[in-house]
Amino acid sequence: MTDPIQPQPVRPLHFSYTYHSPISTWTRQKYDLPDQRDTLSVLTSSSETDTEKDTELTKAESETQTKGTKRERERWVMGIDEAGRGPVLGPMVYACAYAPLSFVSTLDTLGFDDSKVLSHSTRDYLFDLFQNPNDPPSVDKGGEDSEGGYHELHYATRVLSPGDISKDMLRGIAPVNLNKQAEEATIGLIGDVLRKGIDLAECYVDALGACGPYQAKLSALFPTISFTVCPKADSLFKIVSAASIAAKITRDRWITHWIHPEENLPYRIKSNPAPLTATSTSSSGLDGTVGRKRKAAVRKGGKKKKGSAIEDDDDEEEEEDGKEEENVVVEVTVESENEVGKGEEIAMGSGYPSDPTTKSFLRQTLHPIFGYPSLVRFSWSTVKVILDKEAKHVRWTDESTNGNESKHFFRASAQDIADRERSRVWMETGLKSVGEI
């Protein structure tokens, strides 16, 4: 099954989902892997009970990966990173990249780096290295196929929609904060890969804050895997850099080609095409070359030839230790299906709460009754402040007027009932209370 972002999204992002790049027949046979399972699944809302069951299952699977096999199989390495944790707009994406340990030396030569220091065209080129056509690769190229991708290199993404993020954070009972959602995404990705029969030996996770407790938790859940959880892992370990590319590309394509399910909006949204990053020097080469010279080189202009550690609960809007501040978003009007609604064009900016353009977008797109379109995360404090100040306040007819809701509900007196505000339908129809239950 094709990744929903390839070549770009074709339907609205109503629900969160998980996608796994397919494992080729050549790879399964070479590394003695079981048959491929479904590559796309829709996630339900977060559930502590479900998560506990999942972690117990993955722990058992992790312990059996190195036992009871007919012959010794090669072990694999994994890297995990995210994109879009801080923005008030769009999805949050967690991604993992994984490959056999024998592939690490090749991976180091391909030009992977922290996605934030790479140009958009370079990220696209590197993302193409994950693509695995069905044709078997040449043996003398070490798994490289005719179009430049590698059969050993795989990725998976968990895309959390803005609606699901907000719904879980705003639950009246047992809310799920962003840190917990990030943790569940990470654990879920590891468990999914184990269930594919991949024997993970090492896993590197990019995270902030106190990484020790988080690393200890992952190690307890998956005792056969050696974990390294640290800041800037996407710059230190190429396998995490590869995950960073997958996460960044996935989020960028959803944002750039966002399909609004809302109809007849009174404005048009300026989509941000291909967000660019601030220029910087790197070994990955913004000069048009990536890593070692290969047949599928990058042309000038970026086109390829054919052939989390847990932070405090209130940090949902934090800008990832300043690393996203390097982004320079170019706002261009896109004459395409991205322009929905009628009337004034409104630029969304980078999506970060501190961006003046994004702040303006939130002020201009507010509907006084329904709030915002599905692109916006309602659970962010920036949005809550605007809703409290600008949106219509709703008073429910069963709300108490004396400040003691529980007493008023269960032990209301006749005077309380008489004084209670009645809805318009009661007044228009002349309905009256005749007794108490």
PAZA-448812 format. One record per residue (C-alpha): residue number from 1; residue in three letters; x, y, z. Coordinates in nm, 2 decimals. Layout:
BEGIN
@num->NUM; residuo->ala; x->X; y->Y; z->Z
...
This chain:
BEGIN
@num->1; residuo->met; x->0.00; y->0.00; z->0.00
@num->2; residuo->thr; x->0.12; y->0.35; z->-0.09
@num->3; residuo->asp; x->0.20; y->0.61; z->0.18
@num->4; residuo->pro; x->-0.09; y->0.85; z->0.20
@num->5; residuo->ile; x->0.15; y->1.14; z->0.14
@num->6; residuo->gln; x->0.28; y->0.99; z->-0.19
@num->7; residuo->pro; x->0.29; y->1.19; z->-0.40
@num->8; residuo->gln; x->0.07; y->1.41; z->-0.19
@num->9; residuo->pro; x->-0.24; y->1.37; z->0.03
@num->10; residuo->val; x->-0.57; y->1.32; z->-0.16
@num->11; residuo->arg; x->-0.82; y->1.32; z->0.12
@num->12; residuo->pro; x->-0.86; y->1.51; z->0.45
@num->13; residuo->leu; x->-0.68; y->1.40; z->0.76
@num->14; residuo->his; x->-0.97; y->1.31; z->0.98
@num->15; residuo->phe; x->-0.81; y->1.04; z->1.19
@num->16; residuo->ser; x->-0.46; y->0.95; z->1.30
@num->17; residuo->tyr; x->-0.29; y->0.66; z->1.13
@num->18; residuo->thr; x->0.02; y->0.45; z->1.11
@num->19; residuo->tyr; x->0.21; y->0.36; z->0.79
@num->20; residuo->his; x->0.49; y->0.12; z->0.73
@num->21; residuo->ser; x->0.70; y->0.11; z->0.42
@num->22; residuo->pro; x->0.67; y->-0.23; z->0.25
@num->23; residuo->ile; x->0.95; y->-0.48; z->0.30
@num->24; residuo->ser; x->1.05; y->-0.63; z->-0.04
@num->25; residuo->thr; x->1.05; y->-1.00; z->-0.11
@num->26; residuo->trp; x->1.42; y->-0.98; z->-0.16
@num->27; residuo->thr; x->1.47; y->-0.84; z->0.19
@num->28; residuo->arg; x->1.24; y->-1.09; z->0.35
@num->29; residuo->gln; x->1.43; y->-1.38; z->0.19
@num->30; residuo->lys; x->1.77; y->-1.24; z->0.26
@num->31; residuo->tyr; x->1.71; y->-1.16; z->0.62
@num->32; residuo->asp; x->1.46; y->-1.45; z->0.69
@num->33; residuo->leu; x->1.16; y->-1.23; z->0.77
@num->34; residuo->pro; x->0.80; y->-1.34; z->0.78
@num->35; residuo->asp; x->0.54; y->-1.24; z->0.52
@num->36; residuo->gln; x->0.46; y->-0.87; z->0.51
@num->37; residuo->arg; x->0.16; y->-0.75; z->0.71
@num->38; residuo->asp; x->-0.08; y->-0.46; z->0.65
@num->39; residuo->thr; x->0.12; y->-0.14; z->0.60
@num->40; residuo->leu; x->-0.15; y->0.11; z->0.69
@num->41; residuo->ser; x->-0.38; y->0.12; z->0.99
@num->42; residuo->val; x->-0.61; y->0.39; z->1.14
@num->43; residuo->leu; x->-0.55; y->0.46; z->1.51
@num->44; residuo->thr; x->-0.82; y->0.49; z->1.77
@num->45; residuo->ser; x->-0.81; y->0.74; z->2.05
@num->46; residuo->ser; x->-0.54; y->0.68; z->2.31
@num->47; residuo->ser; x->-0.63; y->0.44; z->2.59
@num->48; residuo->glu; x->-0.43; y->0.36; z->2.90
@num->49; residuo->thr; x->-0.57; y->0.01; z->2.90
@num->50; residuo->asp; x->-0.49; y->-0.05; z->2.54
@num->51; residuo->thr; x->-0.14; y->0.09; z->2.59
@num->52; residuo->glu; x->-0.08; y->-0.14; z->2.88
@num->53; residuo->lys; x->-0.19; y->-0.44; z->2.68
@num->54; residuo->asp; x->0.03; y->-0.33; z->2.38
@num->55; residuo->thr; x->0.34; y->-0.28; z->2.59
@num->56; residuo->glu; x->0.30; y->-0.62; z->2.76
@num->57; residuo->leu; x->0.26; y->-0.78; z->2.42
@num->58; residuo->thr; x->0.56; y->-0.61; z->2.27
@num->59; residuo->lys; x->0.77; y->-0.69; z->2.57
@num->60; residuo->ala; x->0.69; y->-1.06; z->2.53
@num->61; residuo->glu; x->0.77; y->-1.04; z->2.16
@num->62; residuo->ser; x->1.09; y->-0.85; z->2.22
@num->63; residuo->glu; x->1.21; y->-1.13; z->2.46
@num->64; residuo->thr; x->1.13; y->-1.40; z->2.20
@num->65; residuo->gln; x->1.29; y->-1.23; z->1.91
@num->66; residuo->thr; x->1.63; y->-1.38; z->1.99
@num->67; residuo->lys; x->1.50; y->-1.72; z->2.11
@num->68; residuo->gly; x->1.37; y->-2.02; z->1.93
@num->69; residuo->thr; x->1.46; y->-1.92; z->1.57
@num->70; residuo->lys; x->1.58; y->-2.19; z->1.34
@num->71; residuo->arg; x->1.90; y->-2.01; z->1.26
@num->72; residuo->glu; x->2.08; y->-1.70; z->1.37
@num->73; residuo->arg; x->1.93; y->-1.39; z->1.20
@num->74; residuo->glu; x->2.09; y->-1.05; z->1.16
@num->75; residuo->arg; x->1.99; y->-0.79; z->1.41
@num->76; residuo->trp; x->1.87; y->-0.44; z->1.32
@num->77; residuo->val; x->1.91; y->-0.08; z->1.43
@num->78; residuo->met; x->1.63; y->0.18; z->1.47
@num->79; residuo->gly; x->1.61; y->0.56; z->1.50
@num->80; residuo->ile; x->1.31; y->0.76; z->1.61
@num->81; residuo->asp; x->1.24; y->1.13; z->1.57
@num->82; residuo->glu; x->0.94; y->1.36; z->1.55
@num->83; residuo->ala; x->0.82; y->1.67; z->1.36
@num->84; residuo->gly; x->0.54; y->1.91; z->1.45
@num->85; residuo->arg; x->0.53; y->1.88; z->1.83
@num->86; residuo->gly; x->0.52; y->2.25; z->1.90
@num->87; residuo->pro; x->0.30; y->2.40; z->1.62
@num->88; residuo->val; x->-0.06; y->2.49; z->1.68
@num->89; residuo->leu; x->-0.15; y->2.39; z->1.32
@num->90; residuo->gly; x->-0.14; y->2.05; z->1.16
@num->91; residuo->pro; x->-0.04; y->1.70; z->1.27
@num->92; residuo->met; x->0.24; y->1.58; z->1.49
@num->93; residuo->val; x->0.44; y->1.30; z->1.32
@num->94; residuo->tyr; x->0.66; y->1.04; z->1.48
@num->95; residuo->ala; x->0.88; y->0.84; z->1.25
@num->96; residuo->cys; x->1.12; y->0.55; z->1.28
@num->97; residuo->ala; x->1.39; y->0.44; z->1.04
@num->98; residuo->tyr; x->1.53; y->0.09; z->1.06
@num->99; residuo->ala; x->1.79; y->-0.12; z->0.88
@num->100; residuo->pro; x->2.02; y->-0.42; z->0.94
@num->101; residuo->leu; x->2.33; y->-0.35; z->1.14
@num->102; residuo->ser; x->2.54; y->-0.45; z->0.84
@num->103; residuo->phe; x->2.38; y->-0.16; z->0.65
@num->104; residuo->val; x->2.51; y->0.11; z->0.89
@num->105; residuo->ser; x->2.84; y->0.16; z->0.71
@num->106; residuo->thr; x->2.65; y->0.23; z->0.39
@num->107; residuo->leu; x->2.40; y->0.45; z->0.56
@num->108; residuo->asp; x->2.68; y->0.67; z->0.69
@num->109; residuo->thr; x->2.78; y->0.75; z->0.33
@num->110; residuo->leu; x->2.44; y->0.86; z->0.20
@num->111; residuo->gly; x->2.42; y->1.21; z->0.33
@num->112; residuo->phe; x->2.16; y->1.18; z->0.60
@num->113; residuo->asp; x->2.16; y->1.47; z->0.85
@num->114; residuo->asp; x->1.93; y->1.66; z->1.08
@num->115; residuo->ser; x->1.64; y->1.75; z->0.85
@num->116; residuo->lys; x->1.63; y->2.11; z->0.97
@num->117; residuo->val; x->1.97; y->2.19; z->0.82
@num->118; residuo->leu; x->1.89; y->2.04; z->0.48
@num->119; residuo->ser; x->1.72; y->2.21; z->0.18
@num->120; residuo->his; x->1.37; y->2.09; z->0.08
@num->121; residuo->ser; x->1.51; y->1.93; z->-0.24
@num->122; residuo->thr; x->1.78; y->1.74; z->-0.05
@num->123; residuo->arg; x->1.52; y->1.61; z->0.20
@num->124; residuo->asp; x->1.31; y->1.49; z->-0.09
@num->125; residuo->tyr; x->1.61; y->1.32; z->-0.25
@num->126; residuo->leu; x->1.70; y->1.14; z->0.08
@num->127; residuo->phe; x->1.34; y->1.04; z->0.13
@num->128; residuo->asp; x->1.34; y->0.86; z->-0.21
@num->129; residuo->leu; x->1.62; y->0.63; z->-0.07
@num->130; residuo->phe; x->1.35; y->0.46; z->0.14
@num->131; residuo->gln; x->1.15; y->0.37; z->-0.17
@num->132; residuo->asn; x->1.17; y->0.00; z->-0.26
@num->133; residuo->pro; x->1.05; y->-0.11; z->-0.60
@num->134; residuo->asn; x->0.96; y->-0.48; z->-0.64
@num->135; residuo->asp; x->1.25; y->-0.54; z->-0.88
@num->136; residuo->pro; x->1.53; y->-0.72; z->-0.70
@num->137; residuo->pro; x->1.84; y->-0.51; z->-0.65
@num->138; residuo->ser; x->2.18; y->-0.58; z->-0.80
@num->139; residuo->val; x->2.39; y->-0.80; z->-0.57
@num->140; residuo->asp; x->2.70; y->-0.59; z->-0.65
@num->141; residuo->lys; x->2.53; y->-0.27; z->-0.53
@num->142; residuo->gly; x->2.46; y->-0.41; z->-0.18
@num->143; residuo->gly; x->2.08; y->-0.38; z->-0.20
@num->144; residuo->glu; x->2.06; y->-0.07; z->-0.41
@num->145; residuo->asp; x->1.78; y->-0.08; z->-0.68
@num->146; residuo->ser; x->1.79; y->0.06; z->-1.03
@num->147; residuo->glu; x->1.63; y->0.39; z->-0.91
@num->148; residuo->gly; x->1.87; y->0.46; z->-0.63
@num->149; residuo->gly; x->1.67; y->0.34; z->-0.33
@num->150; residuo->tyr; x->1.78; y->0.07; z->-0.08
@num->151; residuo->his; x->1.58; y->-0.24; z->0.00
@num->152; residuo->glu; x->1.74; y->-0.26; z->0.35
@num->153; residuo->leu; x->1.63; y->0.09; z->0.45
@num->154; residuo->his; x->1.27; y->0.12; z->0.59
@num->155; residuo->tyr; x->1.06; y->0.37; z->0.77
@num->156; residuo->ala; x->0.73; y->0.39; z->0.96
@num->157; residuo->thr; x->0.52; y->0.69; z->1.06
@num->158; residuo->arg; x->0.26; y->0.76; z->1.32
@num->159; residuo->val; x->0.06; y->1.07; z->1.21
@num->160; residuo->leu; x->-0.15; y->1.22; z->1.49
@num->161; residuo->ser; x->-0.42; y->1.44; z->1.34
@num->162; residuo->pro; x->-0.49; y->1.79; z->1.50
@num->163; residuo->gly; x->-0.84; y->1.67; z->1.60
@num->164; residuo->asp; x->-0.72; y->1.36; z->1.78
@num->165; residuo->ile; x->-0.44; y->1.55; z->1.96
@num->166; residuo->ser; x->-0.70; y->1.80; z->2.09
@num->167; residuo->lys; x->-0.96; y->1.54; z->2.17
@num->168; residuo->asp; x->-0.73; y->1.34; z->2.39
@num->169; residuo->met; x->-0.59; y->1.65; z->2.56
@num->170; residuo->leu; x->-0.93; y->1.79; z->2.63
@num->171; residuo->arg; x->-1.10; y->1.48; z->2.76
@num->172; residuo->gly; x->-1.31; y->1.54; z->3.07
@num->173; residuo->ile; x->-1.21; y->1.21; z->3.22
@num->174; residuo->ala; x->-0.85; y->1.08; z->3.20
@num->175; residuo->pro; x->-0.71; y->1.34; z->2.96
@num->176; residuo->val; x->-0.40; y->1.23; z->2.76
@num->177; residuo->asn; x->-0.14; y->1.51; z->2.75
@num->178; residuo->leu; x->0.10; y->1.56; z->2.46
@num->179; residuo->asn; x->0.39; y->1.39; z->2.64
@num->180; residuo->lys; x->0.18; y->1.07; z->2.69
@num->181; residuo->gln; x->0.07; y->1.08; z->2.32
@num->182; residuo->ala; x->0.43; y->1.11; z->2.21
@num->183; residuo->glu; x->0.53; y->0.82; z->2.44
@num->184; residuo->glu; x->0.26; y->0.60; z->2.31
@num->185; residuo->ala; x->0.36; y->0.68; z->1.95
@num->186; residuo->thr; x->0.72; y->0.58; z->2.02
@num->187; residuo->ile; x->0.63; y->0.26; z->2.20
@num->188; residuo->gly; x->0.38; y->0.18; z->1.92
@num->189; residuo->leu; x->0.63; y->0.22; z->1.64
@num->190; residuo->ile; x->0.88; y->-0.01; z->1.82
@num->191; residuo->gly; x->0.62; y->-0.27; z->1.89
@num->192; residuo->asp; x->0.49; y->-0.26; z->1.53
@num->193; residuo->val; x->0.84; y->-0.33; z->1.39
@num->194; residuo->leu; x->0.90; y->-0.62; z->1.64
@num->195; residuo->arg; x->0.57; y->-0.77; z->1.53
@num->196; residuo->lys; x->0.70; y->-0.77; z->1.17
@num->197; residuo->gly; x->0.97; y->-1.02; z->1.29
@num->198; residuo->ile; x->1.25; y->-0.76; z->1.29
@num->199; residuo->asp; x->1.51; y->-0.84; z->1.56
@num->200; residuo->leu; x->1.60; y->-0.50; z->1.69
@num->201; residuo->ala; x->1.94; y->-0.48; z->1.87
@num->202; residuo->glu; x->1.97; y->-0.10; z->1.91
@num->203; residuo->cys; x->1.73; y->0.20; z->1.91
@num->204; residuo->tyr; x->1.83; y->0.56; z->1.92
@num->205; residuo->val; x->1.56; y->0.82; z->2.02
@num->206; residuo->asp; x->1.58; y->1.20; z->1.98
@num->207; residuo->ala; x->1.43; y->1.36; z->2.29
@num->208; residuo->leu; x->1.46; y->1.66; z->2.52
@num->209; residuo->gly; x->1.48; y->1.71; z->2.90
@num->210; residuo->ala; x->1.57; y->1.44; z->3.15
@num->211; residuo->cys; x->1.63; y->1.14; z->2.91
@num->212; residuo->gly; x->1.75; y->0.89; z->3.18
@num->213; residuo->pro; x->1.40; y->0.80; z->3.31
@num->214; residuo->tyr; x->1.26; y->0.77; z->2.96
@num->215; residuo->gln; x->1.55; y->0.55; z->2.85
@num->216; residuo->ala; x->1.50; y->0.33; z->3.15
@num->217; residuo->lys; x->1.13; y->0.29; z->3.08
@num->218; residuo->leu; x->1.19; y->0.19; z->2.72
@num->219; residuo->ser; x->1.46; y->-0.05; z->2.83
@num->220; residuo->ala; x->1.22; y->-0.21; z->3.08
@num->221; residuo->leu; x->0.95; y->-0.25; z->2.81
@num->222; residuo->phe; x->1.19; y->-0.39; z->2.55
@num->223; residuo->pro; x->1.47; y->-0.57; z->2.75
@num->224; residuo->thr; x->1.64; y->-0.72; z->2.44
@num->225; residuo->ile; x->1.70; y->-0.37; z->2.28
@num->226; residuo->ser; x->1.98; y->-0.14; z->2.37
@num->227; residuo->phe; x->1.84; y->0.21; z->2.39
@num->228; residuo->thr; x->2.01; y->0.55; z->2.36
@num->229; residuo->val; x->1.78; y->0.85; z->2.44
@num->230; residuo->cys; x->1.94; y->1.19; z->2.41
@num->231; residuo->pro; x->1.90; y->1.54; z->2.27
@num->232; residuo->lys; x->2.02; y->1.61; z->1.91
@num->233; residuo->ala; x->2.02; y->1.25; z->1.83
@num->234; residuo->asp; x->1.91; y->1.34; z->1.47
@num->235; residuo->ser; x->2.26; y->1.51; z->1.44
@num->236; residuo->leu; x->2.46; y->1.24; z->1.61
@num->237; residuo->phe; x->2.32; y->0.91; z->1.46
@num->238; residuo->lys; x->2.24; y->0.87; z->1.09
@num->239; residuo->ile; x->1.96; y->0.63; z->1.16
@num->240; residuo->val; x->1.79; y->0.90; z->1.36
@num->241; residuo->ser; x->1.86; y->1.15; z->1.08
@num->242; residuo->ala; x->1.68; y->0.92; z->0.84
@num->243; residuo->ala; x->1.38; y->0.91; z->1.08
@num->244; residuo->ser; x->1.40; y->1.29; z->1.10
@num->245; residuo->ile; x->1.37; y->1.31; z->0.72
@num->246; residuo->ala; x->1.07; y->1.08; z->0.71
@num->247; residuo->ala; x->0.89; y->1.27; z->0.99
@num->248; residuo->lys; x->0.97; y->1.61; z->0.83
@num->249; residuo->ile; x->0.86; y->1.52; z->0.48
@num->250; residuo->thr; x->0.54; y->1.36; z->0.60
@num->251; residuo->arg; x->0.43; y->1.67; z->0.80
@num->252; residuo->asp; x->0.54; y->1.91; z->0.53
@num->253; residuo->arg; x->0.33; y->1.73; z->0.27
@num->254; residuo->trp; x->0.02; y->1.73; z->0.49
@num->255; residuo->ile; x->0.06; y->2.10; z->0.56
@num->256; residuo->thr; x->0.15; y->2.20; z->0.21
@num->257; residuo->his; x->-0.14; y->2.00; z->0.06
@num->258; residuo->trp; x->-0.38; y->2.02; z->0.34
@num->259; residuo->ile; x->-0.73; y->1.94; z->0.23
@num->260; residuo->his; x->-1.00; y->2.12; z->0.43
@num->261; residuo->pro; x->-1.31; y->1.91; z->0.49
@num->262; residuo->glu; x->-1.50; y->2.23; z->0.58
@num->263; residuo->glu; x->-1.71; y->2.37; z->0.29
@num->264; residuo->asn; x->-1.79; y->2.74; z->0.21
@num->265; residuo->leu; x->-1.53; y->2.89; z->0.43
@num->266; residuo->pro; x->-1.56; y->3.28; z->0.42
@num->267; residuo->tyr; x->-1.19; y->3.30; z->0.34
@num->268; residuo->arg; x->-0.91; y->3.13; z->0.14
@num->269; residuo->ile; x->-0.61; y->2.99; z->0.31
@num->270; residuo->lys; x->-0.27; y->3.06; z->0.16
@num->271; residuo->ser; x->-0.09; y->2.72; z->0.17
@num->272; residuo->asn; x->0.28; y->2.71; z->0.24
@num->273; residuo->pro; x->0.46; y->2.53; z->-0.04
@num->274; residuo->ala; x->0.77; y->2.34; z->0.04
@num->275; residuo->pro; x->0.89; y->2.52; z->0.36
@num->276; residuo->leu; x->1.26; y->2.61; z->0.32
@num->277; residuo->thr; x->1.52; y->2.61; z->0.59
@num->278; residuo->ala; x->1.78; y->2.87; z->0.67
@num->279; residuo->thr; x->2.10; y->2.82; z->0.47
@num->280; residuo->ser; x->2.38; y->2.65; z->0.65
@num->281; residuo->thr; x->2.68; y->2.44; z->0.56
@num->282; residuo->ser; x->2.67; y->2.07; z->0.61
@num->283; residuo->ser; x->2.83; y->1.76; z->0.49
@num->284; residuo->ser; x->2.51; y->1.67; z->0.32
@num->285; residuo->gly; x->2.58; y->1.95; z->0.08
@num->286; residuo->leu; x->2.33; y->2.22; z->0.00
@num->287; residuo->asp; x->2.55; y->2.26; z->-0.31
@num->288; residuo->gly; x->2.36; y->1.99; z->-0.50
@num->289; residuo->thr; x->2.55; y->1.68; z->-0.39
@num->290; residuo->val; x->2.45; y->1.44; z->-0.13
@num->291; residuo->gly; x->2.70; y->1.21; z->0.04
@num->292; residuo->arg; x->2.91; y->1.00; z->-0.19
@num->293; residuo->lys; x->2.88; y->1.04; z->-0.56
@num->294; residuo->arg; x->2.62; y->0.80; z->-0.70
@num->295; residuo->lys; x->2.46; y->0.73; z->-1.03
@num->296; residuo->ala; x->2.14; y->0.89; z->-0.90
@num->297; residuo->ala; x->2.30; y->1.23; z->-0.82
@num->298; residuo->val; x->2.11; y->1.55; z->-0.74
@num->299; residuo->arg; x->2.10; y->1.80; z->-1.02
@num->300; residuo->lys; x->2.14; y->2.17; z->-0.96
@num->301; residuo->gly; x->1.81; y->2.28; z->-0.82
@num->302; residuo->gly; x->1.76; y->1.96; z->-0.62
@num->303; residuo->lys; x->1.59; y->1.73; z->-0.87
@num->304; residuo->lys; x->1.71; y->1.37; z->-0.90
@num->305; residuo->lys; x->1.80; y->1.21; z->-1.23
@num->306; residuo->lys; x->1.59; y->0.92; z->-1.33
@num->307; residuo->gly; x->1.74; y->0.59; z->-1.32
@num->308; residuo->ser; x->1.10; y->1.19; z->2.33
@num->309; residuo->ala; x->1.21; y->1.21; z->2.64
@num->310; residuo->ile; x->0.92; y->1.33; z->2.85
@num->311; residuo->glu; x->0.90; y->1.70; z->2.93
@num->312; residuo->asp; x->0.67; y->1.88; z->3.17
@num->313; residuo->asp; x->0.30; y->1.84; z->3.09
@num->314; residuo->asp; x->0.25; y->2.21; z->3.02
@num->315; residuo->asp; x->0.51; y->2.24; z->2.74
@num->316; residuo->glu; x->0.29; y->2.15; z->2.45
@num->317; residuo->glu; x->0.38; y->2.47; z->2.27
@num->318; residuo->glu; x->0.75; y->2.46; z->2.34
@num->319; residuo->glu; x->0.97; y->2.52; z->2.03
@num->320; residuo->glu; x->1.19; y->2.22; z->2.08
@num->321; residuo->asp; x->1.49; y->2.39; z->2.23
@num->322; residuo->gly; x->1.49; y->2.65; z->1.96
@num->323; residuo->lys; x->1.56; y->2.40; z->1.68
@num->324; residuo->glu; x->1.25; y->2.50; z->1.48
@num->325; residuo->glu; x->1.34; y->2.87; z->1.49
@num->326; residuo->glu; x->1.57; y->2.80; z->1.20
@num->327; residuo->asn; x->1.27; y->2.75; z->0.97
@num->328; residuo->val; x->1.21; y->3.03; z->0.72
@num->329; residuo->val; x->0.86; y->2.97; z->0.57
@num->330; residuo->val; x->0.80; y->3.13; z->0.23
@num->331; residuo->glu; x->0.44; y->3.23; z->0.19
@num->332; residuo->val; x->0.31; y->3.19; z->-0.17
@num->333; residuo->thr; x->-0.04; y->3.19; z->-0.29
@num->334; residuo->val; x->-0.12; y->2.85; z->-0.44
@num->335; residuo->glu; x->-0.37; y->2.84; z->-0.72
@num->336; residuo->ser; x->-0.49; y->2.49; z->-0.66
@num->337; residuo->glu; x->-0.74; y->2.28; z->-0.46
@num->338; residuo->asn; x->-0.57; y->2.41; z->-0.14
@num->339; residuo->glu; x->-0.76; y->2.74; z->-0.18
@num->340; residuo->val; x->-1.09; y->2.67; z->-0.02
@num->341; residuo->gly; x->-1.37; y->2.91; z->0.06
@num->342; residuo->lys; x->-1.43; y->3.25; z->-0.08
@num->343; residuo->gly; x->-1.32; y->3.60; z->0.01
@num->344; residuo->glu; x->-0.99; y->3.72; z->0.16
@num->345; residuo->glu; x->-0.67; y->3.52; z->0.14
@num->346; residuo->ile; x->-0.52; y->3.45; z->0.48
@num->347; residuo->ala; x->-0.16; y->3.32; z->0.53
@num->348; residuo->met; x->-0.11; y->3.05; z->0.80
@num->349; residuo->gly; x->0.26; y->3.12; z->0.85
@num->350; residuo->ser; x->0.49; y->2.85; z->1.01
@num->351; residuo->gly; x->0.23; y->2.72; z->1.24
@num->352; residuo->tyr; x->0.41; y->2.81; z->1.56
@num->353; residuo->pro; x->0.23; y->3.01; z->1.83
@num->354; residuo->ser; x->0.51; y->3.26; z->1.84
@num->355; residuo->asp; x->0.49; y->3.34; z->1.47
@num->356; residuo->pro; x->0.31; y->3.67; z->1.41
@num->357; residuo->thr; x->0.16; y->3.54; z->1.09
@num->358; residuo->thr; x->0.02; y->3.24; z->1.26
@num->359; residuo->lys; x->-0.12; y->3.46; z->1.54
@num->360; residuo->ser; x->-0.29; y->3.67; z->1.28
@num->361; residuo->phe; x->-0.42; y->3.36; z->1.11
@num->362; residuo->leu; x->-0.58; y->3.24; z->1.43
@num->363; residuo->arg; x->-0.75; y->3.58; z->1.49
@num->364; residuo->gln; x->-0.88; y->3.61; z->1.14
@num->365; residuo->thr; x->-1.01; y->3.26; z->1.10
@num->366; residuo->leu; x->-1.20; y->3.24; z->1.43
@num->367; residuo->his; x->-1.56; y->3.15; z->1.40
@num->368; residuo->pro; x->-1.75; y->3.29; z->1.70
@num->369; residuo->ile; x->-1.96; y->2.97; z->1.74
@num->370; residuo->phe; x->-1.76; y->2.68; z->1.59
@num->371; residuo->gly; x->-1.41; y->2.80; z->1.66
@num->372; residuo->tyr; x->-1.16; y->2.68; z->1.39
@num->373; residuo->pro; x->-1.12; y->2.45; z->1.10
@num->374; residuo->ser; x->-0.98; y->2.10; z->1.15
@num->375; residuo->leu; x->-0.62; y->2.23; z->1.08
@num->376; residuo->val; x->-0.61; y->2.39; z->1.43
@num->377; residuo->arg; x->-0.53; y->2.22; z->1.76
@num->378; residuo->phe; x->-0.80; y->2.34; z->2.00
@num->379; residuo->ser; x->-0.61; y->2.22; z->2.30
@num->380; residuo->trp; x->-0.32; y->2.47; z->2.27
@num->381; residuo->ser; x->-0.33; y->2.75; z->2.52
@num->382; residuo->thr; x->-0.29; y->3.01; z->2.25
@num->383; residuo->val; x->-0.62; y->2.90; z->2.10
@num->384; residuo->lys; x->-0.79; y->2.87; z->2.44
@num->385; residuo->val; x->-0.70; y->3.24; z->2.51
@num->386; residuo->ile; x->-0.84; y->3.36; z->2.18
@num->387; residuo->leu; x->-1.16; y->3.15; z->2.23
@num->388; residuo->asp; x->-1.21; y->3.29; z->2.58
@num->389; residuo->lys; x->-1.17; y->3.65; z->2.46
@num->390; residuo->glu; x->-1.33; y->3.64; z->2.12
@num->391; residuo->ala; x->-1.57; y->3.35; z->2.08
@num->392; residuo->lys; x->-1.94; y->3.35; z->2.20
@num->393; residuo->his; x->-1.98; y->3.23; z->2.56
@num->394; residuo->val; x->-2.24; y->2.95; z->2.60
@num->395; residuo->arg; x->-2.45; y->2.91; z->2.91
@num->396; residuo->trp; x->-2.62; y->2.58; z->2.95
@num->397; residuo->thr; x->-2.97; y->2.57; z->3.09
@num->398; residuo->asp; x->-2.88; y->2.33; z->3.37
@num->399; residuo->glu; x->-2.59; y->2.54; z->3.50
@num->400; residuo->ser; x->-2.62; y->2.66; z->3.86
@num->401; residuo->thr; x->-2.65; y->3.03; z->3.95
@num->402; residuo->asn; x->-2.53; y->2.99; z->4.31
@num->403; residuo->gly; x->-2.18; y->2.86; z->4.24
@num->404; residuo->asn; x->-2.25; y->2.52; z->4.40
@num->405; residuo->glu; x->-2.34; y->2.30; z->4.10
@num->406; residuo->ser; x->-2.35; y->1.96; z->4.28
@num->407; residuo->lys; x->-2.57; y->2.08; z->4.56
@num->408; residuo->his; x->-2.79; y->2.27; z->4.32
@num->409; residuo->phe; x->-2.84; y->1.97; z->4.10
@num->410; residuo->phe; x->-2.91; y->1.71; z->4.36
@num->411; residuo->arg; x->-3.09; y->1.92; z->4.63
@num->412; residuo->ala; x->-3.26; y->2.21; z->4.44
@num->413; residuo->ser; x->-3.53; y->2.39; z->4.63
@num->414; residuo->ala; x->-3.85; y->2.53; z->4.48
@num->415; residuo->gln; x->-3.70; y->2.88; z->4.49
@num->416; residuo->asp; x->-3.38; y->2.75; z->4.31
@num->417; residuo->ile; x->-3.60; y->2.61; z->4.03
@num->418; residuo->ala; x->-3.80; y->2.93; z->4.01
@num->419; residuo->asp; x->-3.49; y->3.14; z->3.98
@num->420; residuo->arg; x->-3.32; y->2.92; z->3.73
@num->421; residuo->glu; x->-3.28; y->3.06; z->3.38
@num->422; residuo->arg; x->-3.51; y->2.89; z->3.14
@num->423; residuo->ser; x->-3.44; y->2.83; z->2.78
@num->424; residuo->arg; x->-3.63; y->3.02; z->2.51
@num->425; residuo->val; x->-3.84; y->2.72; z->2.41
@num->426; residuo->trp; x->-3.98; y->2.71; z->2.77
@num->427; residuo->met; x->-4.08; y->3.07; z->2.76
@num->428; residuo->glu; x->-4.23; y->3.05; z->2.40
@num->429; residuo->thr; x->-4.43; y->2.73; z->2.47
@num->430; residuo->gly; x->-4.54; y->2.83; z->2.82
@num->431; residuo->leu; x->-4.40; y->2.51; z->2.98
@num->432; residuo->lys; x->-4.39; y->2.51; z->3.36
@num->433; residuo->ser; x->-4.24; y->2.28; z->3.62
@num->434; residuo->val; x->-4.52; y->2.09; z->3.80
@num->435; residuo->gly; x->-4.31; y->1.89; z->4.05
@num->436; residuo->glu; x->-3.97; y->1.74; z->4.14
@num->437; residuo->ile; x->-3.84; y->1.39; z->4.08
